[in-house]
């Protein structure tokens, strides 16, 4: 049986939000939102490399979580962090917009519109990460449209 070390637990569970016994995905997304509000994190030269690096590491670490806890375990919330950050790319850093993005993201992550739902069938960490990446991009498109519609840019 694979073991998960302390660093892997911290990152893979998004600061242990994955171990909260209810709504761990929502708490993981909330942790991502808190990090997003660190001044400057929204800058494209910071958030995009952070997404790429965490996605790559997330595929690896979520595979380990799956080996220990079973298929797409609730303990693994690194995927929610990546999806949340994708949903926030290049949006005005305004609290109401961030909350709107967060809520739409959580809804889309739960309902998993095509092809997000079937991407869960990918092996190991790929299946864990890709549905959140897809839902994150859907959210990004929807929220950019809303922001454009209301002229917030």
Residue pairs with C-beta under 8 A, 6 or more apart in sequence:
1 67
1 68
2 64
2 67
2 68
3 68
4 12
4 61
4 64
4 65
4 68
8 61
8 64
9 16
10 16
11 54
11 57
11 61
11 78
12 18
12 58
12 61
12 62
12 64
12 65
12 75
12 76
12 77
12 78
13 19
13 28
13 65
13 75
13 76
13 77
13 78
14 27
14 28
14 31
14 32
14 77
14 78
14 80
14 81
15 31
17 24
17 27
17 28
17 30
17 31
17 77
18 24
18 28
18 65
18 73
18 74
18 75
18 76
18 77
19 75
20 27
24 74
24 75
24 77
25 74
25 77
25 80
25 106
25 109
26 80
26 106
27 77
28 77
28 78
28 79
28 80
28 81
28 84
29 77
29 80
29 81
29 83
29 84
29 102
29 105
29 106
29 109
30 102
31 77
31 81
32 80
32 81
32 82
32 84
32 85
33 84
33 88
33 98
33 102
35 41
35 81
36 42
36 47
36 84
36 85
36 88
36 98
37 93
37 98
40 46
41 47
41 50
42 88
42 91
42 93
44 89
44 90
47 85
47 88
47 89
48 89
50 85
51 82
51 85
51 86
51 89
54 78
54 81
54 82
54 85
55 82
55 129
55 133
57 78
58 78
58 79
58 81
58 82
58 125
58 128
58 129
59 124
59 125
59 126
59 128
59 129
60 125
61 76
61 78
61 125
62 76
62 78
62 79
62 124
62 125
62 128
62 129
63 124
63 125
63 128
65 73
65 75
65 76
65 128
66 72
66 73
66 76
66 124
66 125
66 128
69 75
69 76
72 120
72 127
72 128
76 128
78 129
79 128
79 129
79 131
79 132
79 133
80 109
80 132
82 129
82 132
82 133
82 136
83 105
83 109
83 132
83 133
83 135
83 136
83 139
84 102
84 105
84 136
85 136
86 133
86 136
86 137
86 139
86 140
87 101
87 102
87 104
87 105
87 136
87 137
87 139
87 140
87 143
88 98
88 101
88 140
89 140
90 144
91 97
91 98
91 101
91 140
91 143
91 144
91 147
92 147
92 152
92 153
94 152
97 143
97 147
97 152
100 143
100 146
101 139
101 140
101 143
104 139
104 142
104 143
105 135
105 136
105 139
108 116
108 135
108 138
108 139
108 142
109 116
109 131
109 132
109 135
112 120
112 131
112 135
113 135
113 138
115 134
116 130
116 131
116 132
116 134
116 135
116 138
117 131
119 126
119 127
119 130
119 131
119 134
120 127
120 128
120 130
120 131
121 127
122 130
147 153
